[in-house]
């Protein structure tokens, strides 16, 4: 049954550095969308977490604030980490990794889209229509070893790669769903398995499970690429991909490479999806060198929030959320097209506040 006037709780973690600035901008956009479109309410509550909190208190997030994320309908995360703050073992502060694991956020959806008037380093004109998705498994792979690695007698270090059938099946099913949705809008309907199956048995197993799930989707095409070849082709001919599905570490690396094709990390949104929970964040870092200057690019954070609305709409059958999510992405697109959105990291001169104003103005224009 369609939910026509629903209320949703959103746990908001601004984090560190520019995280607080882009979160403030995004909340303004969400407030405007909520007011303009109606049909839903977002109850957004902020919680502290991150490197700054760890530096000041010795904890990266309180147990109560961590639990609030799991209990909420969705999680909105800014950016976490500071170069000068590390745990005793030298690793970064990363409560979001714990969220991925404990909340089962196995599917990292990373759209790669070139917006109007954003320059790409690729000379081929086909790159102007670049629009793909990198689907990164987010709980297993090499990251399964986080906190469990060992250094032996200061002579040898070991980490363990883990790939399970249950998670891989659900991950590929997510890829199938994404490819079908894109095909319905004129996309290729192609899912490409990225692995290193020619060398490692774990990746051969990943490919085996991929094939089993794709056998259940005869309406879609499938492709294969070893990760090194995929890196080459993302630079050489990325327009030939559609949805690319891969292990955690491969996804971590290739999604950053792909972001470089569409303007950089300020244009890299991300959704971390599980069977029950969803976390939405930009893939970039905290950029402490520009924090407080009002020039941070909020685009990736804004698109991540739009993805949150779309996910909530599908999960709770609330069309108003889907309409608002699509409108936010379209508003940002129009802002780039008409020149009111020109982030400084892309060579422009519009700061965080001006970009936010431009997106809200486009939303208002679309609903006038």
TAJOSUL-V758206 format. One record per residue. N is the residue number from 1. RES is the residue in one small letter. OMEGA is omega in radians with two decimals (none if undefined). Layout:
n->N res->RES omega->OMEGA
n->N res->RES omega->OMEGA
This chain:
n->1 res->x omega->-3.11
n->2 res->x omega->3.12
n->3 res->x omega->-2.97
n->4 res->x omega->3.12
n->5 res->x omega->-2.98
n->6 res->x omega->3.10
n->7 res->x omega->-3.09
n->8 res->x omega->3.09
n->9 res->x omega->3.13
n->10 res->x omega->3.07
n->11 res->x omega->-3.03
n->12 res->x omega->3.12
n->13 res->x omega->-3.10
n->14 res->x omega->3.08
n->15 res->x omega->-2.98
n->16 res->x omega->3.03
n->17 res->x omega->-3.12
n->18 res->x omega->3.12
n->19 res->x omega->-3.12
n->20 res->x omega->-3.11
n->21 res->x omega->-3.12
n->22 res->x omega->3.07
n->23 res->x omega->3.09
n->24 res->x omega->3.11
n->25 res->x omega->-3.09
n->26 res->x omega->3.10
n->27 res->x omega->3.08
n->28 res->x omega->3.13
n->29 res->x omega->3.13
n->30 res->x omega->3.10
n->31 res->x omega->3.14
n->32 res->x omega->-3.14
n->33 res->x omega->3.13
n->34 res->x omega->-3.13
n->35 res->x omega->-3.05
n->36 res->x omega->-3.03
n->37 res->x omega->-3.13
n->38 res->x omega->3.10
n->39 res->x omega->3.10
n->40 res->x omega->3.05
n->41 res->x omega->3.08
n->42 res->x omega->3.08
n->43 res->x omega->-3.02
n->44 res->x omega->3.13
n->45 res->x omega->-3.11
n->46 res->x omega->3.11
n->47 res->x omega->-3.12
n->48 res->x omega->2.99
n->49 res->x omega->3.03
n->50 res->x omega->-3.05
n->51 res->x omega->3.11
n->52 res->x omega->3.11
n->53 res->x omega->3.13
n->54 res->x omega->3.11
n->55 res->x omega->-3.04
n->56 res->x omega->-3.01
n->57 res->x omega->-3.09
n->58 res->x omega->3.06
n->59 res->x omega->-3.12
n->60 res->x omega->3.04
n->61 res->x omega->3.10
n->62 res->x omega->3.14
n->63 res->x omega->3.14
n->64 res->x omega->-3.12
n->65 res->x omega->3.06
n->66 res->x omega->-3.14
n->67 res->x omega->3.14
n->68 res->x omega->3.10
n->69 res->x omega->3.13
n->70 res->x omega->-3.12
n->71 res->x omega->-3.07
n->72 res->x omega->3.07
n->73 res->x omega->3.10
n->74 res->x omega->3.12
n->75 res->x omega->3.07
n->76 res->x omega->-3.03
n->77 res->x omega->3.13
n->78 res->x omega->3.09
n->79 res->x omega->-3.03
n->80 res->x omega->3.04
n->81 res->x omega->3.03
n->82 res->x omega->-3.05
n->83 res->x omega->-3.05
n->84 res->x omega->-3.07
n->85 res->x omega->-3.13
n->86 res->x omega->3.01
n->87 res->x omega->-3.12
n->88 res->x omega->-3.14
n->89 res->x omega->3.09
n->90 res->x omega->-3.12
n->91 res->x omega->-3.10
n->92 res->x omega->3.03
n->93 res->x omega->-2.99
n->94 res->x omega->3.09
n->95 res->x omega->3.13
n->96 res->x omega->3.06
n->97 res->x omega->3.08
n->98 res->x omega->3.10
n->99 res->x omega->3.11
n->100 res->x omega->-3.06
n->101 res->x omega->-3.04
n->102 res->x omega->3.12
n->103 res->x omega->3.08
n->104 res->x omega->-3.08
n->105 res->x omega->-2.95
n->106 res->x omega->-3.03
n->107 res->x omega->3.09
n->108 res->x omega->-3.09
n->109 res->x omega->-3.08
n->110 res->x omega->3.11
n->111 res->x omega->3.09
n->112 res->x omega->-3.03
n->113 res->x omega->3.08
n->114 res->x omega->-3.13
n->115 res->x omega->-3.14
n->116 res->x omega->3.09
n->117 res->x omega->3.02
n->118 res->x omega->-3.07
n->119 res->x omega->3.03
n->120 res->x omega->3.09
n->121 res->x omega->-3.13
n->122 res->x omega->-3.09
n->123 res->x omega->-3.08
n->124 res->x omega->-3.12
n->125 res->x omega->3.13
n->126 res->x omega->-3.14
n->127 res->x omega->-3.13
n->128 res->x omega->3.14
n->129 res->x omega->-3.07
n->130 res->x omega->-3.11
n->131 res->x omega->-3.13
n->132 res->x omega->3.05
n->133 res->x omega->2.96
n->134 res->x omega->3.14
n->135 res->x omega->-3.04
n->136 res->x omega->2.98
n->137 res->x omega->-2.93
n->138 res->x omega->-3.09
n->139 res->x omega->-3.04
n->140 res->x omega->-3.12
n->141 res->x omega->3.13
n->142 res->x omega->-3.13
n->143 res->x omega->3.08
n->144 res->x omega->-3.10
n->145 res->x omega->-3.13
n->146 res->x omega->-3.12
n->147 res->x omega->-3.08
n->148 res->x omega->3.14
n->149 res->x omega->-3.13
n->150 res->x omega->3.01
n->151 res->x omega->-3.01
n->152 res->x omega->3.06
n->153 res->x omega->3.14
n->154 res->x omega->-3.11
n->155 res->x omega->-3.04
n->156 res->x omega->3.10
n->157 res->x omega->-3.10
n->158 res->x omega->2.97
n->159 res->x omega->-3.06
n->160 res->x omega->3.08
n->161 res->x omega->-3.13
n->162 res->x omega->3.02
n->163 res->x omega->-3.12
n->164 res->x omega->3.12
n->165 res->x omega->-3.02
n->166 res->x omega->-3.14
n->167 res->x omega->-3.11
n->168 res->x omega->3.10
n->169 res->x omega->-3.12
n->170 res->x omega->3.10
n->171 res->x omega->3.14
n->172 res->x omega->3.07
n->173 res->x omega->3.06
n->174 res->x omega->3.11
n->175 res->x omega->3.11
n->176 res->x omega->3.12
n->177 res->x omega->3.12
n->178 res->x omega->-3.12
n->179 res->x omega->3.11
n->180 res->x omega->3.14
n->181 res->x omega->3.13
n->182 res->x omega->3.11
n->183 res->x omega->3.13
n->184 res->x omega->3.13
n->185 res->x omega->3.09
n->186 res->x omega->-3.14
n->187 res->x omega->-3.04
n->188 res->x omega->-3.03
n->189 res->x omega->-3.06
n->190 res->x omega->3.03
n->191 res->x omega->-3.12
n->192 res->x omega->3.08
n->193 res->x omega->3.12
n->194 res->x omega->-3.06
n->195 res->x omega->2.99
n->196 res->x omega->-3.03
n->197 res->x omega->3.14
n->198 res->x omega->-3.08
n->199 res->x omega->-2.99
n->200 res->x omega->-3.12
n->201 res->x omega->3.12
n->202 res->x omega->3.14
n->203 res->x omega->3.02
n->204 res->x omega->3.08
n->205 res->x omega->3.09
n->206 res->x omega->-3.14
n->207 res->x omega->3.12
n->208 res->x omega->3.13
n->209 res->x omega->3.07
n->210 res->x omega->-3.12
n->211 res->x omega->3.14
n->212 res->x omega->-3.13
n->213 res->x omega->3.13
n->214 res->x omega->3.05
n->215 res->x omega->-3.14
n->216 res->x omega->-3.12
n->217 res->x omega->-3.09
n->218 res->x omega->3.12
n->219 res->x omega->-3.10
n->220 res->x omega->3.02
n->221 res->x omega->3.07
n->222 res->x omega->3.10
n->223 res->x omega->-3.13
n->224 res->x omega->3.06
n->225 res->x omega->2.96
n->226 res->x omega->-2.96
n->227 res->x omega->3.13
n->228 res->x omega->3.08
n->229 res->x omega->3.11
n->230 res->x omega->3.09
n->231 res->x omega->3.10
n->232 res->x omega->-3.05
n->233 res->x omega->3.04
n->234 res->x omega->3.06
n->235 res->x omega->-3.03
n->236 res->x omega->-3.07
n->237 res->x omega->-3.07
n->238 res->x omega->-3.12
n->239 res->x omega->3.11
n->240 res->x omega->3.10
n->241 res->x omega->3.07
n->242 res->x omega->3.01
n->243 res->x omega->-3.13
n->244 res->x omega->-3.08
n->245 res->x omega->-3.00
n->246 res->x omega->3.09
n->247 res->x omega->-3.00
n->248 res->x omega->-3.07
n->249 res->x omega->3.09
n->250 res->x omega->3.13
n->251 res->x omega->3.11
n->252 res->x omega->-3.08
n->253 res->x omega->-3.05
n->254 res->x omega->3.12
n->255 res->x omega->3.06
n->256 res->x omega->3.07
n->257 res->x omega->-3.11
n->258 res->x omega->3.10
n->259 res->x omega->3.11
n->260 res->x omega->3.13
n->261 res->x omega->-3.04
n->262 res->x omega->3.04
n->263 res->x omega->3.12
n->264 res->x omega->-3.02
n->265 res->x omega->3.07
n->266 res->x omega->3.12
n->267 res->x omega->-3.03
n->268 res->x omega->3.08
n->269 res->x omega->-3.12
n->270 res->x omega->2.98
n->271 res->x omega->3.07
n->272 res->x omega->-2.95
n->273 res->x omega->3.00
n->274 res->x omega->3.13
n->275 res->x omega->-3.11
n->276 res->x omega->-3.02
n->277 res->x omega->3.06
n->278 res->x omega->3.11
n->279 res->x omega->-3.03
n->280 res->x omega->-3.03
n->281 res->x omega->2.96
n->282 res->x omega->-3.11
n->283 res->x omega->-3.08
n->284 res->x omega->-3.13
n->285 res->x omega->-3.00
n->286 res->x omega->3.09
n->287 res->x omega->-3.10
n->288 res->x omega->3.14
n->289 res->x omega->3.13
n->290 res->x omega->-3.12
n->291 res->x omega->3.10
n->292 res->x omega->-3.10
n->293 res->x omega->3.11
n->294 res->x omega->-3.10
n->295 res->x omega->-3.13
n->296 res->x omega->3.13
n->297 res->x omega->-3.10
n->298 res->x omega->-3.00
n->299 res->x omega->-3.10
n->300 res->x omega->3.12
n->301 res->x omega->-3.13
n->302 res->x omega->3.12
n->303 res->x omega->3.08
n->304 res->x omega->3.11
n->305 res->x omega->3.07
n->306 res->x omega->3.08
n->307 res->x omega->3.08
n->308 res->x omega->3.14
n->309 res->x omega->3.13
n->310 res->x omega->3.13
n->311 res->x omega->3.10
n->312 res->x omega->3.14
n->313 res->x omega->-3.13
n->314 res->x omega->-3.07
n->315 res->x omega->-3.03
n->316 res->x omega->3.09
n->317 res->x omega->-3.13
n->318 res->x omega->-3.06
n->319 res->x omega->-3.12
n->320 res->x omega->3.10
n->321 res->x omega->3.12
n->322 res->x omega->3.14
n->323 res->x omega->-3.14
n->324 res->x omega->3.14
n->325 res->x omega->3.12
n->326 res->x omega->-3.12
n->327 res->x omega->3.12
n->328 res->x omega->3.12
n->329 res->x omega->3.13
n->330 res->x omega->3.12
n->331 res->x omega->3.10
n->332 res->x omega->3.11
n->333 res->x omega->-3.14
n->334 res->x omega->3.10
n->335 res->x omega->3.06
n->336 res->x omega->-3.07
n->337 res->x omega->-3.09
n->338 res->x omega->3.03
n->339 res->x omega->3.09
n->340 res->x omega->3.04
n->341 res->x omega->3.13
n->342 res->x omega->-3.04
n->343 res->x omega->-3.09
n->344 res->x omega->3.13
n->345 res->x omega->3.08
n->346 res->x omega->3.10
n->347 res->x omega->-3.13
n->348 res->x omega->-3.09
n->349 res->x omega->3.08
n->350 res->x omega->-3.12
n->351 res->x omega->-3.08
n->352 res->x omega->-3.09
n->353 res->x omega->-3.11
n->354 res->x omega->3.10
n->355 res->x omega->3.13
n->356 res->x omega->3.10
n->357 res->x omega->-3.11
n->358 res->x omega->3.13
n->359 res->x omega->3.13
n->360 res->x omega->3.11
n->361 res->x omega->3.11
n->362 res->x omega->3.08
n->363 res->x omega->-3.14
n->364 res->x omega->3.14
n->365 res->x omega->-3.10
n->366 res->x omega->-3.09
n->367 res->x omega->-3.10
n->368 res->x omega->none
